[in-house]
């Protein structure tokens, strides 16, 4: 974790002021983005609109016979940076 902290410090210094670097403790991989976080927070009405939009999609996916019925493990290859990522 110490190496990741050093890397993040160096990265923050090298990137423009508006860039956000996640701290090593919250390192993660985004599987799917339903709404860009860069558009700001949602108010209650907008949140409900998004829930109503995506709930049927997720419900249909879960009802598929191909949906995993038991815990599963996601295996990933090395990371890549595409588009505006990075």
N, C-alpha and C positions, 0 to 999 in steps of 0.2 A: 504494500500500500504506500510505502514511503516513496518509491520510485514514481508511482502514479501522481502523488502530491507534487513532487518536483516538476514532473512533466506539465501538470495543470498550471502551475505557477508560471512556468516559462511560456506556455501557450497563451495564457491571459495577457502577458506582457507583449506578445507578438501580434495578437489579433486586434481588430478595431474595437473601439469602446463599446459598441452595441452588441458585440458577440458575447454569448453566454457559454461558459465551459462548466459542465456538470462536475461537481466534486467527486472524487474517487468513490466515496461511500454510496453514491447513487448511480454508479455505473450500470447501464442497462442497455437493452436492445429493443427498439420499437418494432413491434411486429406489424402493426397497422395504425395509421393515423386517420381517424374519422373526421377530425377537424384540427387545423393547424393551431398550435398553442400560441403562435405569434400574433394571432388576431385578437388576443386579449380575453379577459374573463367573460363568461356568459351570465346574464341576469337570469332570474328564475324562469321567466317565460321562454327565453331562448333555449335554456337547458331542457325544458319540457318538450319543446319543438324537436330538438335533436334526439331525445329519448324516443319520441313517437316515430321519428324517421328511421332509427336504427333498430329498435326493438323487434319489429317484424322480420328484419333481415337476420338478426342473430337467433331469433326463435326458430326460423326456418332452417338455419344451419344446424342448430342443435337437434332438430327433429330428423335430420338426415341419417339414414342407416350408416353412412360413412363417417359420421361424427364419432370421435373416440369415446368409448363407454367407460374407460378406466383412465387413471392417471397416465400421462405420456411424457416422454422426454423429448425436448427439442434439441436437435443437434445442428450446430452452425459451422460454416466454413469461416475462413478468415474474413475480417471486415473489409468492406469496400466503401468508397465515398463517391457518390454520384450526384449530379445536379448541384443544388445549393448546399448539400450536406458537407460538413467538414468545417 
